[in-house]
Amino acid sequence: MPDHKADGSIDTVLLDVDGTLVDSTYLHALAWMRAFAGHDLTPQWWQVHRAIGMGGDRLVGEILGDDVEESLGDTLRDEWENAYRDLLPDVRPLPGAADLVRGLLDAGYRVALASSGKSEFTDAALESMGLSRNDFAAVTTSDDADSSKPAPDILSVALDEAGGGKAVVVGDTVWDVASAHRLPAECVAVRSGGFAEGELRDAGAVLVVEHVGELVDRGWRP
């Protein structure tokens, strides 16, 4: 892989995983709802969905407040992991996900994963796409950063490990857009995580498409 592009143009693509490459957003919401139900906690589904994409270290407090985070946060995260693990057989790639990765690699970009999810779940997502960690310049997850999205830590680690200079982010939530801006980097957003086009544009996404397969069809390059 060549060094950073001399003209300062984009040399690295940082990809989110859940809701961007694999259709797992609502499975994560289901896993969280099951964890909450075990403690008689009853947030509404829309509240949980809206928080998917930020890290689990932030999600409990975001939905249920600081008191629940302090008393049950770690327990709920453990139970979410167990519940989601049971749902892994239902995770499916989104249209064009593997083709996007291969096309970017063929075009000479460094491609890295930057997910707020757990490492084992990222590996399962890759397996569903017929890919592995060896296909990427870097694979980073919530296990690799102190703070999860919307903080830029995961993106920063991914860019550093990929050896890149300037990146563009592809994600599916307003949290991805926010973390990209804090890197700083532009963010291309997909609607496959359930956020509306207007929300993603208002958050600052430079391009919004239905799913990554549309980027493939357009022959998109940063």
C-alpha positions in Angstrom: 0.0 0.0 0.0 1.4 3.4 -1.0 2.1 6.2 1.5 -0.5 9.0 2.2 -1.5 10.7 -1.0 0.8 13.6 -1.6 -2.1 15.9 -2.5 -3.9 15.4 0.8 -6.9 13.7 -0.8 -8.8 10.8 0.8 -6.8 7.6 1.0 -8.9 5.7 3.6 -12.5 4.6 3.9 -13.8 3.9 7.4 -16.9 1.7 7.4 -19.4 1.3 10.2 -20.7 -2.3 10.5 -24.2 -2.6 12.1 -26.9 -1.1 9.9 -24.3 -0.2 7.3 -22.8 -3.5 6.1 -25.1 -5.9 7.8 -28.9 -5.7 8.6 -28.6 -5.9 12.3 -29.9 -2.7 13.8 -33.3 -4.1 14.8 -31.7 -7.3 16.1 -29.6 -5.1 18.4 -32.8 -3.3 19.5 -34.5 -6.6 20.2 -31.5 -7.8 22.3 -31.6 -4.6 24.3 -35.3 -4.8 24.9 -34.9 -8.3 26.2 -32.2 -7.2 28.5 -34.3 -4.3 29.8 -37.4 -6.5 30.2 -35.5 -8.8 32.5 -35.3 -5.9 35.0 -38.9 -4.7 34.4 -37.6 -1.7 32.4 -39.9 -0.7 29.6 -38.6 2.0 27.3 -40.4 2.3 24.0 -39.0 0.6 21.0 -38.4 3.9 19.1 -36.2 5.1 22.0 -34.0 2.0 21.8 -33.8 2.1 18.0 -32.8 5.8 18.0 -29.9 4.9 20.3 -28.5 2.0 18.3 -25.2 3.1 16.8 -23.8 4.8 19.9 -21.8 2.5 22.1 -23.3 0.4 24.9 -21.3 2.4 27.4 -23.6 5.4 26.5 -26.8 3.7 25.4 -28.2 2.7 28.8 -27.9 6.2 30.2 -29.2 7.8 27.0 -32.4 5.8 27.2 -33.0 5.2 30.9 -31.0 7.9 32.7 -27.9 8.0 34.9 -29.4 6.3 37.9 -30.1 3.1 35.9 -26.7 3.3 34.3 -25.0 3.5 37.7 -27.1 0.7 39.2 -27.5 -1.7 36.3 -25.4 -0.5 33.4 -22.8 -3.3 33.4 -25.5 -6.0 34.0 -27.6 -4.8 31.2 -24.7 -4.7 28.8 -23.8 -8.3 29.7 -27.4 -9.4 29.2 -27.6 -7.5 25.9 -24.5 -9.4 24.7 -26.0 -12.7 25.6 -29.3 -11.9 23.9 -27.7 -10.6 20.7 -25.4 -13.7 20.6 -28.6 -15.8 20.3 -29.7 -13.7 17.4 -26.5 -13.9 15.3 -27.9 -16.6 13.0 -30.4 -14.0 11.8 -27.7 -11.4 10.8 -27.6 -10.9 7.0 -25.4 -8.7 4.8 -27.0 -5.6 3.3 -27.1 -5.5 -0.5 -23.7 -4.8 -2.1 -21.8 -4.8 1.2 -19.0 -7.2 0.2 -18.9 -5.7 -3.3 -18.3 -2.2 -1.9 -15.4 -3.4 0.2 -13.8 -5.2 -2.7 -14.4 -2.3 -5.1 -12.7 0.1 -2.8 -9.8 -2.2 -2.2 -9.4 -2.7 -6.0 -9.4 1.1 -6.4 -6.4 1.3 -4.0 -8.0 2.7 -0.9 -7.2 1.6 2.6 -10.5 0.1 4.0 -11.0 -0.2 7.7 -13.9 -1.1 10.0 -14.8 1.2 12.8 -17.7 -0.2 14.8 -19.3 0.6 18.2 -20.1 -3.1 18.5 -18.2 -5.9 20.2 -15.3 -7.6 18.5 -17.0 -11.1 18.3 -20.0 -9.5 16.7 -17.9 -7.8 14.1 -16.3 -11.1 13.3 -19.7 -12.7 12.9 -20.8 -9.8 10.6 -17.7 -10.3 8.5 -18.3 -14.1 8.2 -21.9 -13.4 7.0 -20.4 -11.3 4.1 -17.8 -13.9 3.2 -15.0 -11.6 4.4 -12.4 -11.7 7.2 -10.2 -9.3 9.2 -7.4 -10.0 6.7 -9.4 -8.2 4.0 -9.1 -4.9 5.9 -6.3 -2.5 6.7 -7.7 -2.3 10.2 -10.7 -3.6 12.2 -11.6 -1.6 15.3 -14.5 -2.1 17.7 -15.7 -0.7 21.1 -13.0 -2.9 22.6 -10.3 -0.7 21.1 -11.3 2.7 22.3 -12.0 4.5 25.6 -15.2 6.2 24.4 -17.6 5.1 21.8 -19.6 7.0 19.1 -20.5 9.8 18.9 -16.9 10.4 20.3 -14.4 10.0 17.4 -12.1 7.6 19.3 -13.0 4.5 17.3 -12.6 6.3 14.0 -9.3 7.8 15.1 -7.9 4.4 16.1 -9.1 2.8 12.9 -7.4 5.5 10.8 -4.2 5.2 12.7 -4.1 1.4 12.5 -4.9 1.6 8.8 -1.9 3.9 8.3 -4.1 6.4 6.5 -3.9 10.1 6.2 -7.3 11.4 5.3 -10.6 9.5 5.6 -14.2 9.4 4.6 -16.7 7.6 6.9 -19.6 5.5 5.7 -22.3 5.0 8.4 -26.0 4.7 9.0 -26.8 6.9 12.0 -26.5 10.5 13.2 -24.0 9.1 15.7 -21.7 8.1 12.8 -22.1 11.5 11.3 -21.3 13.2 14.6 -18.2 11.1 15.2 -17.0 11.7 11.7 -17.2 15.4 12.1 -15.2 15.2 15.3 -12.4 13.2 13.6 -12.7 15.4 11.4 -14.0 13.7 8.2 -16.9 13.8 5.8 -19.6 11.2 6.3 -21.6 9.3 3.6 -24.8 8.0 5.2 -27.0 5.1 4.3 -30.7 4.8 5.4 -30.5 1.0 6.1 -30.2 1.8 9.9 -33.6 3.4 9.9 -32.7 7.1 10.1 -34.5 9.4 7.7 -32.6 11.2 4.9 -33.5 14.6 6.3 -32.1 13.7 9.7 -28.8 12.4 8.3 -28.4 15.5 6.1 -29.3 17.8 8.9 -26.6 16.0 11.0 -24.1 16.9 8.2 -23.9 13.8 5.9 -22.5 14.9 2.5 -24.4 12.2 0.7 -27.3 10.0 1.7 -28.3 6.8 -0.1 -30.7 3.9 0.6 -28.0 1.3 1.3 -24.4 0.6 0.3 -25.5 -1.3 -2.7 -26.5 2.0 -4.2 -23.0 3.2 -3.7 -21.8 0.2 -5.7 -24.3 0.8 -8.5 -23.1 4.4 -8.7 -19.5 3.4 -8.9 -18.9 5.7 -5.9 -15.4 6.6 -4.9 -14.3 9.2 -2.3 
